[in-house]
């Protein structure tokens, strides 16, 4: 009887594996009809913030383009895209977030804001929105020492927000 139970269990397991391998699940997180939408145009997002860090613009533009290229099947084009993304970095600010008992700042918050214009040329959908991301650092650190890491974190957050607002199913 043990052999029969074992054989039955093995047969059932094998059947589950075979059936499971025939079913394919794919989650991209996008809501794109690739029969209609094939291309995306991402214009250069210029840094228009009164205060800024020189590499910030390039980091942002590269990450935004990479996000669409790596997470969708859309072809990146220079003009006449089915989807169009344009905008500018409008703010890059730092301000005191927390004050220590001695009256000096203990935490500094860094904020980056972008204004994005989106157009779906196939459906006529258009919108313009602002997206912001913040991060903080200890005031004992110099901004120059942590700026690249902090900007990279904020850019990732902003690109995720923009991606979700334009093509994701959120």
C-alpha positions as CSV (number, residue, x, y, z in Angstrom):
1,X,0.0,0.0,0.0
2,X,2.9,2.4,0.7
3,X,4.1,1.9,-2.8
4,X,0.7,2.7,-4.2
5,X,0.4,5.9,-2.2
6,X,3.9,6.9,-3.2
7,X,3.2,6.1,-6.8
8,X,0.0,8.1,-6.7
9,X,1.8,11.0,-5.0
10,X,4.5,11.0,-7.6
11,X,2.0,10.7,-10.5
12,X,0.1,13.6,-9.1
13,X,3.2,15.7,-8.6
14,X,4.4,14.9,-12.1
15,X,1.0,15.9,-13.6
16,X,1.0,19.2,-11.6
17,X,4.5,20.0,-12.9
18,X,3.5,19.2,-16.5
19,X,0.3,21.2,-16.4
20,X,2.0,24.1,-14.6
21,X,4.8,24.3,-17.2
22,X,2.1,24.7,-19.9
23,X,0.6,27.7,-18.2
24,X,2.6,30.9,-18.6
25,X,2.1,33.9,-16.3
26,X,3.6,37.3,-17.2
27,X,3.4,40.4,-15.2
28,X,4.8,43.6,-16.7
29,X,2.7,46.0,-14.7
30,X,1.7,47.9,-17.8
31,X,-1.6,48.6,-19.4
32,X,-0.4,48.9,-23.0
33,X,-2.2,47.5,-26.1
34,X,0.9,46.8,-28.2
35,X,-1.3,46.3,-31.3
36,X,-2.0,50.0,-31.2
37,X,0.8,51.6,-29.2
38,X,4.2,50.8,-30.6
39,X,6.4,53.8,-29.9
40,X,7.3,56.3,-27.3
41,X,8.9,59.7,-27.6
42,X,10.7,61.0,-24.5
43,X,11.9,64.5,-25.0
44,X,14.9,65.7,-23.0
45,X,13.8,66.8,-19.6
46,X,15.7,70.0,-19.0
47,X,16.8,71.2,-15.6
48,X,15.0,74.5,-15.0
49,X,15.4,74.5,-11.2
50,X,17.0,77.7,-9.8
51,X,19.4,75.5,-7.9
52,X,20.7,72.2,-9.2
53,X,23.5,69.7,-9.5
54,X,25.0,69.4,-13.0
55,X,24.8,65.6,-13.5
56,X,21.2,65.5,-12.2
57,X,19.6,66.2,-15.7
58,X,21.6,63.4,-17.4
59,X,20.9,60.9,-14.6
60,X,17.2,61.7,-14.8
61,X,16.9,61.5,-18.6
62,X,18.9,58.2,-18.8
63,X,16.9,56.5,-16.1
64,X,13.5,57.6,-17.5
65,X,14.4,56.3,-21.0
66,X,15.8,53.1,-19.5
67,X,12.7,52.5,-17.5
68,X,10.4,52.4,-20.6
69,X,12.9,50.5,-22.8
70,X,13.5,47.8,-20.1
71,X,9.9,47.5,-18.8
72,X,7.9,47.7,-22.0
73,X,8.1,46.6,-25.6
74,X,7.8,50.2,-26.9
75,X,10.3,51.5,-29.4
76,X,12.0,54.7,-28.3
77,X,11.7,57.3,-31.2
78,X,12.9,60.9,-31.5
79,X,9.6,62.3,-32.9
80,X,6.0,61.4,-33.6
81,X,5.8,58.7,-30.9
82,X,2.4,57.1,-30.2
83,X,3.1,58.2,-26.6
84,X,4.9,61.4,-25.8
85,X,6.6,62.4,-22.6
86,X,8.0,65.9,-22.1
87,X,8.7,68.2,-19.2
88,X,11.3,69.8,-17.0
89,X,12.9,69.6,-13.6
90,X,11.4,72.6,-11.8
91,X,12.8,72.4,-8.3
92,X,15.8,71.0,-6.4
93,X,15.7,72.2,-2.8
94,X,17.1,71.3,0.6
95,X,15.7,72.4,3.9
96,X,16.0,71.5,7.6
97,X,13.8,68.6,8.5
98,X,14.7,68.1,12.2
99,X,16.2,70.3,14.9
100,X,18.4,68.8,17.6
101,X,18.3,69.9,21.3
102,X,21.1,72.3,20.7
103,X,19.0,74.2,18.2
104,X,20.9,73.1,15.1
105,X,19.6,71.0,12.2
106,X,20.1,67.3,12.7
107,X,18.4,66.2,9.5
108,X,18.3,67.9,6.1
109,X,15.7,67.0,3.5
110,X,16.4,67.1,-0.2
111,X,13.5,67.4,-2.6
112,X,13.3,67.2,-6.4
113,X,10.2,68.1,-8.4
114,X,9.5,67.6,-12.1
115,X,6.7,68.8,-14.3
116,X,5.6,66.2,-16.9
117,X,3.4,66.6,-19.9
118,X,2.0,63.3,-21.4
119,X,0.1,62.7,-24.6
120,X,-1.3,59.5,-26.0
121,X,-1.6,60.3,-29.7
122,X,-3.7,57.2,-30.4
123,X,-6.4,58.0,-27.8
124,X,-6.0,61.8,-27.5
125,X,-5.4,61.5,-23.7
126,X,-3.3,64.4,-22.4
127,X,-2.3,65.6,-19.0
128,X,0.3,67.7,-17.2
129,X,1.3,66.8,-13.6
130,X,4.0,67.5,-11.1
131,X,5.9,64.7,-9.4
132,X,8.1,65.1,-6.3
133,X,10.5,62.9,-4.5
134,X,12.3,63.5,-1.2
135,X,15.1,62.0,0.7
136,X,17.1,63.0,3.8
137,X,20.6,63.0,5.1
138,X,22.3,63.7,8.4
139,X,23.4,67.3,8.8
140,X,26.8,66.2,9.8
141,X,27.4,65.1,6.3
142,X,28.3,67.5,3.4
143,X,25.8,67.4,0.6
144,X,28.6,67.0,-1.9
145,X,29.5,63.7,-0.2
146,X,26.0,62.1,-0.5
147,X,24.5,64.0,-3.4
148,X,25.0,61.4,-6.1
149,X,23.4,58.6,-4.0
150,X,20.5,60.9,-2.9
151,X,19.8,62.2,-6.4
152,X,19.9,58.6,-7.8
153,X,17.3,57.5,-5.1
154,X,15.0,60.5,-5.9
155,X,15.3,59.9,-9.7
156,X,14.3,56.3,-9.3
157,X,11.3,57.3,-7.3
158,X,10.3,60.0,-9.8
159,X,10.7,57.7,-12.8
160,X,8.6,55.0,-11.1
161,X,5.9,57.6,-10.4
162,X,5.9,58.8,-14.0
163,X,6.0,55.3,-15.4
164,X,3.0,54.3,-13.3
165,X,1.1,57.4,-14.3
166,X,1.6,56.9,-18.0
167,X,1.6,53.2,-18.8
168,X,1.1,51.2,-15.6
169,X,-2.0,49.6,-14.4
170,X,-2.0,51.2,-10.9
